[in-house]
Amino acid sequence: MRLGTYPCKIHTKTLAHSAYGSRNINERHRHRYEVNNRYRKKMEAKGLIVSGENMELNLVEMIEVNNHPWFVGVQFHPELKSRIVKAHPLFRGFIAASIEVKDESQLEGRSTEIPVI
């Protein structure tokens, strides 16, 4: 089980990078599962973006889906570092994207489907 704080390097030109405004972060984990790197290239070929990685352990930490207003998945628990007066950067980014995309008409030309692998 991965438990505790682990480093993550965020790739530029991603939603995660725009939310954090930083390339290096540390987030809290509490889980047993990881992305299987054996399937990584196949998933990326279908539109999955690996936006954050633990370089020391060669583990995927954050993913995104290409051309989606806000599809960000993480291995860590952002809620553990979020407070009412200081929301976590991913929650702030999600709310900002939700406000920007007010109705379905703004989604024209964008794929909102999750690619089948």
ZIHURA-V712202 format. One record per pair of residues at least 24 apart in sequence whose C-alpha atoms are under 10 Angstrom apart, sorted by the first residue. I is the first residue (numbers start at 1). GAP is how many residues later the second one is. D is the distance in Angstrom with one decimal. If there is no record, write none. Layout:
BEGIN
i:I gap:GAP d:D
i:I gap:GAP d:D
END
This chain:
BEGIN
i:1 gap:28 d:9.0
i:1 gap:29 d:7.0
i:1 gap:30 d:5.6
i:1 gap:31 d:4.5
i:1 gap:32 d:7.9
i:2 gap:26 d:9.2
i:2 gap:27 d:6.1
i:2 gap:28 d:5.6
i:2 gap:29 d:5.6
i:2 gap:30 d:6.2
i:2 gap:31 d:8.5
i:2 gap:32 d:9.5
i:2 gap:74 d:9.6
i:3 gap:25 d:7.3
i:3 gap:26 d:5.0
i:3 gap:27 d:4.6
i:3 gap:28 d:6.8
i:3 gap:29 d:8.8
i:3 gap:73 d:9.6
i:4 gap:24 d:5.1
i:4 gap:25 d:5.2
i:4 gap:26 d:6.8
i:4 gap:27 d:9.8
i:4 gap:72 d:9.5
i:5 gap:24 d:6.1
i:5 gap:25 d:9.1
i:5 gap:71 d:8.9
i:6 gap:48 d:7.6
i:6 gap:50 d:9.6
i:6 gap:51 d:9.8
i:6 gap:55 d:9.7
i:6 gap:70 d:8.9
i:7 gap:45 d:9.8
i:7 gap:46 d:8.3
i:7 gap:47 d:6.0
i:7 gap:48 d:8.2
i:7 gap:49 d:8.4
i:7 gap:50 d:9.7
i:7 gap:54 d:9.3
i:8 gap:43 d:9.7
i:8 gap:44 d:6.0
i:8 gap:45 d:5.3
i:8 gap:46 d:4.7
i:8 gap:47 d:7.2
i:8 gap:48 d:9.1
i:8 gap:51 d:9.2
i:8 gap:52 d:8.9
i:8 gap:53 d:6.8
i:8 gap:54 d:8.7
i:9 gap:42 d:8.4
i:9 gap:43 d:5.4
i:9 gap:44 d:5.3
i:9 gap:45 d:6.3
i:9 gap:46 d:7.0
i:9 gap:47 d:10.0
i:9 gap:51 d:9.9
i:9 gap:52 d:8.7
i:9 gap:53 d:9.5
i:10 gap:40 d:8.9
i:10 gap:41 d:5.7
i:10 gap:42 d:4.3
i:10 gap:43 d:6.6
i:10 gap:44 d:9.0
i:10 gap:51 d:8.9
i:10 gap:52 d:8.1
i:11 gap:38 d:9.7
i:11 gap:39 d:8.0
i:11 gap:40 d:5.2
i:11 gap:41 d:6.0
i:11 gap:42 d:8.3
i:11 gap:51 d:9.7
i:12 gap:39 d:7.9
i:12 gap:40 d:9.4
i:13 gap:38 d:8.8
i:14 gap:35 d:8.4
i:14 gap:36 d:9.1
i:14 gap:37 d:6.2
i:14 gap:38 d:9.2
i:14 gap:49 d:9.5
i:14 gap:50 d:8.0
i:14 gap:51 d:10.0
i:14 gap:52 d:9.5
i:14 gap:58 d:9.6
i:15 gap:36 d:8.0
i:15 gap:48 d:9.6
i:15 gap:49 d:7.7
i:15 gap:50 d:9.8
i:15 gap:53 d:9.7
i:15 gap:54 d:8.8
i:15 gap:55 d:7.3
i:15 gap:56 d:8.5
i:15 gap:57 d:7.5
i:15 gap:75 d:8.9
i:15 gap:78 d:8.0
i:15 gap:79 d:9.6
i:15 gap:82 d:9.9
i:16 gap:35 d:6.6
i:16 gap:36 d:7.8
i:16 gap:46 d:7.9
i:16 gap:47 d:8.7
i:16 gap:48 d:8.3
i:16 gap:54 d:9.6
i:16 gap:55 d:9.9
i:16 gap:56 d:7.4
i:16 gap:57 d:9.6
i:16 gap:58 d:9.8
i:16 gap:73 d:8.6
i:16 gap:74 d:7.2
i:16 gap:77 d:8.4
i:17 gap:34 d:7.9
i:17 gap:35 d:8.8
i:17 gap:72 d:9.8
i:17 gap:73 d:9.8
i:18 gap:71 d:9.2
i:18 gap:72 d:9.5
i:18 gap:75 d:8.1
i:19 gap:69 d:9.2
i:19 gap:70 d:5.4
i:19 gap:71 d:5.9
i:19 gap:72 d:8.7
i:19 gap:73 d:7.5
i:19 gap:74 d:5.4
i:19 gap:75 d:8.8
i:19 gap:77 d:9.7
i:20 gap:68 d:8.9
i:20 gap:69 d:5.6
i:20 gap:70 d:7.4
i:20 gap:72 d:9.7
i:20 gap:73 d:8.7
i:21 gap:68 d:8.9
i:23 gap:29 d:8.8
i:24 gap:28 d:9.2
i:24 gap:29 d:9.8
i:24 gap:30 d:9.9
i:25 gap:27 d:9.4
i:25 gap:29 d:9.9
i:26 gap:28 d:9.7
i:26 gap:50 d:9.6
i:27 gap:34 d:9.6
i:27 gap:47 d:10.0
i:27 gap:48 d:9.2
i:27 gap:49 d:6.2
i:27 gap:50 d:7.3
i:27 gap:51 d:7.2
i:27 gap:53 d:8.9
i:27 gap:54 d:8.1
i:28 gap:47 d:9.2
i:28 gap:48 d:5.7
i:28 gap:49 d:5.9
i:28 gap:50 d:7.4
i:28 gap:51 d:9.4
i:28 gap:52 d:7.2
i:28 gap:53 d:8.0
i:29 gap:45 d:10.0
i:29 gap:46 d:7.1
i:29 gap:47 d:4.6
i:29 gap:48 d:6.0
i:29 gap:49 d:9.0
i:29 gap:51 d:9.2
i:30 gap:45 d:8.7
i:30 gap:46 d:7.0
i:30 gap:47 d:7.5
i:31 gap:44 d:7.9
i:31 gap:45 d:8.0
i:31 gap:46 d:9.4
i:32 gap:43 d:9.9
i:33 gap:42 d:8.4
i:34 gap:25 d:7.2
i:34 gap:26 d:7.4
i:34 gap:27 d:8.5
i:34 gap:41 d:7.5
i:35 gap:24 d:7.1
i:35 gap:25 d:6.1
i:35 gap:26 d:8.3
i:35 gap:27 d:9.8
i:35 gap:28 d:10.0
i:35 gap:40 d:8.8
i:36 gap:24 d:8.5
i:39 gap:78 d:9.5
i:42 gap:75 d:7.5
i:43 gap:72 d:8.5
i:43 gap:73 d:8.9
i:43 gap:74 d:6.4
i:44 gap:73 d:9.7
i:45 gap:70 d:9.9
i:45 gap:72 d:9.2
i:46 gap:68 d:9.3
i:46 gap:69 d:6.1
i:46 gap:70 d:7.5
i:46 gap:71 d:6.8
i:47 gap:67 d:8.7
i:47 gap:68 d:6.8
i:47 gap:69 d:9.6
i:47 gap:70 d:9.6
i:48 gap:66 d:8.9
i:48 gap:67 d:7.9
i:48 gap:69 d:9.8
i:65 gap:46 d:9.1
i:65 gap:47 d:8.7
i:65 gap:48 d:8.9
i:65 gap:49 d:7.3
i:65 gap:50 d:8.3
i:66 gap:44 d:9.1
i:66 gap:45 d:8.0
i:66 gap:46 d:9.2
i:66 gap:48 d:9.4
i:66 gap:49 d:9.6
i:67 gap:40 d:9.9
i:67 gap:42 d:8.9
i:67 gap:43 d:5.7
i:67 gap:44 d:6.0
i:67 gap:45 d:7.7
i:67 gap:46 d:9.8
i:68 gap:39 d:8.7
i:68 gap:42 d:6.4
i:68 gap:43 d:6.1
i:68 gap:44 d:5.7
i:68 gap:45 d:8.5
i:68 gap:46 d:9.3
i:69 gap:25 d:8.9
i:69 gap:28 d:6.3
i:69 gap:29 d:8.1
i:69 gap:31 d:8.7
i:69 gap:32 d:7.5
i:69 gap:37 d:9.9
i:69 gap:38 d:8.2
i:69 gap:41 d:8.1
i:69 gap:42 d:9.0
i:69 gap:43 d:8.1
i:70 gap:24 d:6.3
i:70 gap:25 d:9.4
i:70 gap:26 d:9.4
i:70 gap:27 d:6.2
i:70 gap:28 d:8.0
i:70 gap:31 d:9.6
i:70 gap:42 d:9.5
i:71 gap:26 d:9.9
i:71 gap:41 d:8.9
i:71 gap:43 d:9.3
END
